[in-house]
Amino acid sequence: MSPTSPSQGSNIENAADVLKRIERSRLFQWSVIFIILLSAISIGAKTYDLPAVAQEILPILDNSITYFFLAEIILRFVVCEDKKRFFSDGWNLFDSVIVIGSLVPVENAEAVLIGRLLRVFRVLRLVSVVPELRSLINALLKAIPRMGYIALLMFIIFYIYGAIGSLFFSSIDDALWGDVSVSMLTLFRVATFEDWTDVMYATMNVHPLSWIYYLSFIFLMAFVFLNMMVGVILEVMTEEHNAETAEQAQQERHDLAEQINAMRKQLDEMHAMMQNGNSA
């Protein structure tokens, strides 16, 4: 085999640069968002009684959307510099599973449920395409471990108040305070402010000071723990934003270094051509 000539290598690099510019262009990104929204509309349209013409068009539109997503995933894989790490990105893996799963023919009776379900989940690709939504989801996922400890503390408070409510109020309303589990459900109703005053007034007829029980519980749930949850999410979102800013700055420096290297390469080629011309 003959080695690749410099002109062929230059053509390959130019083609790669063109594909990379297409993949990073705002027009292409907005096209992907438009197709995702179109996919969502087509999925919703199937739940209505449509004319025969629309029922014939929708399968064609659905297949076209699937092939577009497949081409978009292939394009992203081609322009990715480190292809071994392409699927290590959770969002790339998620998009690939959704797109490949959408290729399952819905006419296949055994795979009809999976195929339709994955077509519905294609709408979630909007999260992976829009950076702001992707940042929010990443922050939420990273906040879950910290929120878990707060949720555990909330469960302990629920259990304590549920046990107290069952001990003191079960004789008043067994349907609401019969045991600890039912009492915790009643307290969840109180925490969500769903007609909680009716529950409080019913117990206050027997225990006039029971309002202290409800107000202290609402204070802990609505003010303390809720603000703790919000604070954790805001902290993680700030960390995620700072990380994305640093990554973007690093990417800009990398792109600038590539441009400088490309200019140096062009200057070296021009210098070599000038030397060849002088020697001739």
ABEGO torsion letter per residue (X at the ends): XBBBBAAAAAAAAAAAAAAAAAAABAAAAAAAAAAAAAAAAAAAAAABBBBAAAAAAAAAAAAAAAAAAAAAAAAAAAABABAAAAAABAAAAAAAAAAAAAABBAABAAAAAAAAAAAAAAAAAAAAABAAAAAAAAAAAAAAAAAAAAAAAAAAAAAAAAAAAAAAAAAABAAAAABAAAAAAAAAAAAAGBGAAAAAAAAAAABAAAAAAAAAAAAAAAAAAAAAAAAAAAAAAAAAAAAAAAAAAAAAAAAAAAAAAAAAAAAAAAAAAAAAAAAX
